[in-house]
Amino acid sequence: MTLLEIQECLIANCGERFSSSVVWRFFDRHEITFKKSPRMPRSSNARTL
């Protein structure tokens, strides 16, 4: 979900308008991240073809 999508949801659900920088600062202040989790390491005993 992008910051613009979050802005649109806030407008639709709350009727409030916030700039993307306000949304970003909120997530940053509360240490909320949306990073993808790292891949699992390769299994050493898995069959390979």
N, C-alpha and C positions, 0 to 999 in steps of 0.2 A: 504494500500500500504506500503510495507516495504522499508527500505533504499536501499536494493539491487535492488528492482524493480525501484526505482527512479533513481539509478545509470544507469540501463539498458536503461531507457527512455532518460536520458541525452546523453548517447552514441549514441542511435539510432537517436535522433532528432537534436542534436548539434554536434555530432562527438567528444565531449570532454569527457575525463575520469577524474573522481573525486573519491577520496576514500570515504568510508562511513562516516569517521569522519569529512570530509569537509562538506558533505551534512548535517550531524547532527548539526554541529556548525552553519551552515547557518540558519537552522530552529530554533535553540535555540536563536541565535542572534536576529532574527526577531520575536521571540515569536510565532512561528507557531506550533500548536499542532495538533495531530490527535487522541485525546482521544475520546472514545465513550461518547455520551451524557447520563446522568443518566436516568433511567426509570422514567416514570410519577408515582406520588403517586397513590395509590389505591383509587378509587372513594368510598365515604362513602355511596352513595345511589344506587350502582349497585346491581343487583340481583345476588345472589350466589346460586348454586345448591347443 
